[in-house]
Amino acid sequence: MKIISFETKDYETADFARAAQYGLEATLCAEELTADNVSLVQGYEGITTLGFSDLRAPMLCELARRGVKYLATRTVGFNHIDLAAAKQCGIRVSSARYEPYNVADFTVMLMLMLLRKAKISVCRALVNDFSLDGMCGREMRNLTIGIFGAGKIGRAVIQNLSGFGCKILYYDPYARDPVPGAQRSDPDTIYRTCDIISLHMPLTQENRHFIDAAALSKMKTGALLVNTARGGLVDTQALTEALESGHLGGAGLDTIESEEGAVHIDLRARIVNKRDLFYLKQFPNVIFTSHYAFFTEEAASAMVQCALESLSRFSRGEENPYEIR
C-alpha cells in the first residue's frame, strides 16, 4: 500500500526507511496537511501526520473523496482529529503509543525544578548573579503529591515519586486496580491537601478546563501545578489570575491551551499573537517548555513504528491494537 507522511521530521526518516518491511511504500512530506496541499494525497490509501495538520470534518471528507481510507496519527493524543467525521467519511483512525517513562521522568524534573526554583537560579547565573536571596526551596520527602489520572504515565510518575518518600494521592474514576505506592482519593481532598498537583489524563469535552477557577481556589496556598498532559485541561485565564494573586505557588507547563502555532516552531523573527503564553512564561515561578516531555529517541522511533504497523495492519485487514474505535 502507498502511504504519505505529513509533518515528517528529520529524526523520523531513519524509521520511515523501514516502511518496506511493513509492506508499505512511503512518501515523506515535511509540510503540515492543509487545504492548500491536500492534492498531495491523491493516489494514497493511507496517510500519517503529527498533531498540527488540519484533521477537521471538511478536510476528512476531502481526504475520503480523494481515496484515503486510513489515518495514523503519530501522537498518543487524538483530540486534534474529528473522530465522528472520520467515521462518517469511512476513514479508520489509529494513534501511537510509547513507553511512559519519558513523560514521567520529565514530570518529576519539573516538580524538582519548581521546588528548588531552578528557573530563577539559571536566569541569574546568565548575568553572573549567584546570590541566594529568595532561592530557599523545599524537599520532596515532606510533601503530599496529587496525581490526576492513573494510566500508564500517571502510574510511572507515582513509581518515580515513591523513591522520594513523599505521600502520594491519586484520583482516576476509571482505574479499577489499586496503584502501588499511592492512596486513592477524591478531587476535593487532593486540592485541599496536596503541595503539588500533576495532570496525566487525555483531553475530552467532559474534562476541558478540569483545572478552572473553582479548582484553583480549593488548592492550598503556595501549591504547585504541573501539566505534561494536554493544555486544554487548564483554564489559562484562571491559572494566570491564581499566579498573579500569589495563591498558586508556581506552575510547570509543558503544554498550554493556546500553544497551536507556537510550539515546535522558531518564532524569533516573527510577531506572535500568543499573549497568554508569553505572559505566563515571564513569571519567575512558571516553567514553560515547548510540549516536548515526550521527545526522546525511544518515543520518536516508537511513534513512527506504530504508524507503519497500524497502516500495514489496516491494509491487510488484520486486527489493529492502535485503532481508535
C-alpha positions in Angstrom: 0.0 0.0 0.0 1.2 3.5 -0.8 1.2 6.0 2.1 2.2 9.6 2.6 3.5 11.1 5.7 3.0 14.8 6.6 4.9 16.8 9.2 7.8 14.4 8.7 10.8 15.4 10.8 14.5 14.7 10.1 14.7 12.5 13.2 11.9 10.3 11.7 13.4 9.5 8.4 15.5 6.5 9.5 12.4 4.8 10.9 10.3 5.6 7.8 13.1 4.0 5.7 11.8 0.7 7.2 8.4 1.1 5.6 9.1 -1.6 3.0 9.4 -4.1 5.9 5.8 -3.4 6.6 4.7 -3.8 3.0 4.3 -0.1 2.6 5.6 2.4 0.0 6.1 5.7 1.8 6.4 9.2 0.5 7.6 11.8 3.0 6.4 15.4 3.2 7.7 18.0 5.7 4.7 20.2 5.5 1.5 20.0 7.6 -1.6 18.8 5.8 -3.7 21.8 4.8 -6.3 22.7 2.3 -3.6 24.1 0.0 -1.7 20.9 -0.3 -4.4 18.2 0.1 -4.0 17.3 -3.5 -0.8 15.5 -2.5 -2.8 12.7 -1.0 -4.2 11.7 -4.4 -3.3 8.0 -5.1 -2.6 7.2 -1.4 -4.8 5.0 0.7 -3.1 5.8 3.9 -1.7 8.9 5.5 0.1 9.7 8.7 0.6 13.0 10.5 1.7 14.5 13.7 -0.5 16.9 15.8 -0.7 20.1 13.8 -2.2 19.1 10.4 -5.8 20.0 9.7 -7.9 17.0 10.5 -11.3 18.6 11.0 -14.5 17.5 9.3 -14.1 19.3 5.9 -10.6 18.0 5.5 -11.5 14.5 6.4 -14.3 14.5 3.9 -11.9 15.7 1.2 -9.4 13.0 2.1 -12.1 10.4 1.7 -13.2 11.9 -1.6 -9.6 11.6 -2.8 -9.3 7.9 -1.8 -7.8 8.0 1.7 -9.1 5.1 3.8 -6.7 5.1 6.8 -5.2 7.8 9.0 -2.5 7.1 11.5 -1.5 10.0 13.8 2.0 9.7 15.2 0.8 11.1 18.5 -0.7 9.4 21.6 -3.4 12.1 21.9 -6.0 12.4 19.2 -8.2 15.3 20.3 -6.9 17.1 17.1 -8.9 14.7 15.0 -12.7 14.9 14.4 -13.3 11.2 15.0 -17.1 11.4 14.4 -16.4 13.0 11.0 -13.8 10.4 10.2 -16.2 7.6 10.9 -18.9 9.2 8.9 -16.4 9.6 6.0 -15.3 6.0 6.3 -11.7 6.7 7.4 -10.3 4.4 10.0 -8.0 6.2 12.5 -5.2 5.0 14.8 -3.0 6.6 17.3 0.5 5.9 18.6 1.9 4.5 21.8 5.2 4.7 23.6 6.6 3.7 27.0 5.5 6.2 29.7 9.0 6.9 31.2 9.8 9.9 29.0 6.8 12.0 30.3 7.0 10.5 33.8 10.7 11.5 34.2 10.0 14.9 32.7 7.2 15.5 35.1 9.3 14.8 38.2 12.0 17.0 36.7 9.5 19.9 36.6 8.5 19.3 40.1 12.0 19.4 41.4 12.8 22.5 39.3 9.8 24.3 40.8 10.7 23.2 44.3 14.3 24.3 44.0 13.5 27.5 42.0 15.8 26.4 39.2 14.5 28.9 36.7 15.5 31.8 38.9 18.9 30.3 39.5 19.6 29.7 35.8 18.5 33.1 34.8 20.6 34.8 37.5 23.6 32.8 36.5 23.3 34.1 32.9 24.1 37.6 34.2 26.6 36.4 36.8 24.2 36.8 39.8 24.9 34.0 42.1 23.1 35.3 45.1 20.8 33.1 47.3 18.1 35.7 48.1 14.6 34.2 47.5 16.1 30.8 46.5 15.3 28.7 49.5 13.4 25.6 48.3 11.5 22.6 49.8 12.3 18.9 50.0 10.0 16.4 48.3 10.0 13.9 51.2 8.0 16.3 53.3 5.3 16.9 50.7 2.0 15.4 49.6 1.7 14.9 45.8 -1.7 14.6 44.0 -1.9 12.8 40.7 -4.9 13.1 38.4 -5.0 10.2 36.0 -3.6 6.8 36.9 -3.0 5.4 33.4 0.5 4.3 32.3 2.0 7.7 32.6 0.4 8.5 35.9 1.5 5.2 37.4 5.0 5.7 36.1 5.1 9.1 37.8 3.9 7.5 41.1 6.6 4.9 40.7 9.2 7.6 40.2 8.0 9.6 43.2 7.9 6.6 45.5 11.7 6.9 45.9 11.4 10.4 47.4 9.4 9.3 50.5 6.6 11.7 49.8 2.9 10.9 50.4 1.1 10.3 47.1 -2.7 10.6 46.4 -4.4 9.8 43.1 -7.8 10.2 41.5 -8.9 8.3 38.4 -12.6 7.2 38.1 -11.6 4.6 35.5 -8.8 2.9 37.4 -10.1 -0.3 38.9 -7.0 -1.8 40.4 -5.1 -0.1 43.3 -2.0 1.8 42.4 1.1 0.6 44.3 2.7 3.4 46.3 -0.3 5.7 46.3 -3.6 6.2 48.0 -6.9 6.5 46.1 -8.5 9.8 46.9 -11.1 12.3 45.6 -10.5 15.7 43.8 -11.5 17.9 46.8 -9.1 16.1 49.1 -6.3 16.4 46.6 -7.0 20.1 46.1 -7.1 20.7 49.8 -4.1 18.7 51.0 -1.6 18.4 48.2 1.5 20.5 47.8 2.0 19.5 44.1 -0.8 18.5 41.7 0.1 16.8 38.4 -2.2 16.1 35.5 -2.0 12.8 33.5 -5.3 12.4 31.6 -6.4 12.7 28.0 -8.3 15.8 27.0 -12.1 15.3 26.3 -15.1 17.5 26.0 -16.0 16.5 29.5 -12.8 17.4 31.2 -11.8 20.5 29.3 -10.8 23.2 31.9 -10.6 20.4 34.6 -8.5 22.9 36.5 -10.6 26.0 36.5 -11.0 28.9 38.9 -13.1 26.8 41.3 -10.5 24.1 41.4 -7.6 26.5 41.8 -9.4 28.3 44.7 -9.6 24.9 46.6 -5.9 24.3 46.3 -3.5 25.0 49.2 -1.9 28.5 49.2 1.5 28.0 47.6 0.7 24.7 45.9 2.4 23.9 42.6 0.6 22.7 39.4 2.3 20.5 36.8 0.7 19.8 33.4 2.5 17.5 31.0 -0.7 16.1 29.5 -2.9 18.5 27.4 -3.1 22.3 27.5 -6.9 22.3 27.5 -7.1 20.7 30.9 -6.2 24.0 32.5 -8.1 27.3 32.2 -5.3 29.6 31.2 -7.1 32.8 32.4 -7.9 31.2 35.8 -4.3 29.9 36.1 -2.9 33.4 35.4 -5.1 35.0 38.0 -4.1 32.4 40.6 -0.4 33.1 39.9 -0.9 36.9 39.9 -2.7 36.8 43.3 0.0 34.6 44.8 -2.5 31.9 45.7 -0.7 29.4 43.4 2.9 29.0 44.2 4.1 28.1 40.7 3.4 26.0 37.6 5.4 23.6 35.4 3.7 23.7 32.0 4.8 21.5 29.1 1.6 22.4 27.3 -0.9 25.2 27.3 -4.2 25.6 25.5 -3.1 28.4 23.2 0.1 26.6 22.1 -1.0 25.9 18.5 1.1 27.8 16.1 3.8 28.4 18.7 5.4 25.2 20.0 7.9 23.3 17.9 8.5 26.5 15.8 11.3 29.1 15.7 9.5 32.3 16.3 12.5 34.6 17.0 11.9 36.8 13.9 8.1 36.8 14.0 5.3 38.8 15.6 3.2 36.2 17.5 -0.3 36.7 18.8 0.0 34.4 21.8 -0.4 36.8 24.7 -1.4 34.2 27.3 1.6 32.1 26.6 4.1 34.8 26.6 2.7 36.5 29.6 2.7 33.2 31.6 6.2 32.3 30.7 7.6 35.5 32.1 6.6 34.6 35.7 9.7 33.6 37.7 7.7 30.7 39.2 6.5 29.4 35.9 8.5 26.9 33.9 7.2 26.7 30.3 8.6 24.0 28.0 7.6 23.6 24.3 5.4 20.4 24.6 8.4 18.1 24.4 8.1 15.9 27.5 7.5 13.0 25.1 10.5 13.8 23.0 13.1 11.1 23.4 14.8 8.9 20.8 12.9 5.9 22.0 9.5 7.6 21.8 10.1 9.3 18.4 11.0 5.9 16.9 8.1 4.1 18.6 5.6 6.6 17.2 6.7 6.1 13.6 6.8 2.3 14.1 3.2 2.5 15.5 2.0 4.4 12.4 3.7 2.0 10.0 2.4 -1.1 11.8 -1.0 0.3 12.0 -1.3 1.2 8.4 0.1 -2.2 7.4 -2.5 -3.9 9.6 -5.3 -1.8 8.1 -4.2 -2.7 4.6 -4.0 -6.4 5.3 -7.4 -6.4 7.1 -5.8 -7.5 10.4 -6.9 -6.6 13.9 -5.2 -3.3 14.8 -4.5 -2.6 18.5 -3.8 1.0 17.7 -7.1 1.7 16.1 -9.4 4.3 17.8 -12.9 2.9 17.8 
